[in-house]
Amino acid sequence: MSRLLAAALTVAAAAALAVGAALGVVALLDATPDQPNTPLITYENVGQER
């Protein structure tokens, strides 16, 4: 019975660690500032020529 208890505790600890890691990654991604959406190349619109 002690092996079953140890296995259950190991599974529970691994699940808690995985959830904590996932929440940490999400928190780090939310902490980074958004990058500006500015184009590197701009074209002047001269009429409707193609």
N, C-alpha and C positions, 0 to 999 in steps of 0.2 A: 504494500500500500504506500510505502514511503517513496518508491520510485514513481508511482502514478502522481503523487502529490508534487514531487520535484518536477516532473514533466509538465504538469499543469501550471505550476508557478513559472517555469521557464517560458512556456507559451504566452502566459499573461504578461511577463516582463518584456518579451520580444515585441508583443503587440503594442504595449505602452511606449516602448522605445521607437517603434515605427511611426506611431501617431505623433509623438513628440517631434521627431525629425521632420515629418511632413508639415507640421504647424510651424516649425522653425524656418523651413524653406519658404513657406508662404509669407511669413513675416519679413524675411529678408527681401523677397521680391517686392513686397509692398513698400519697403523702406527706401528703395532706390527711386530717384526722381525720374519722371518721364522725360524722354528725349524730345527736343523740339522737332517738329515735323516741317523742316524747311527743305525745299528741293535744292539739289546741287546745281542743276541746270535749269534755266528759265528761258522760255521762248517768247518773243514778242509777237502778239497777234496783229498782223497787218492784213486787214480785210478777211475774207473767207477763202483765200487761195489754198489749194492743196497741191 
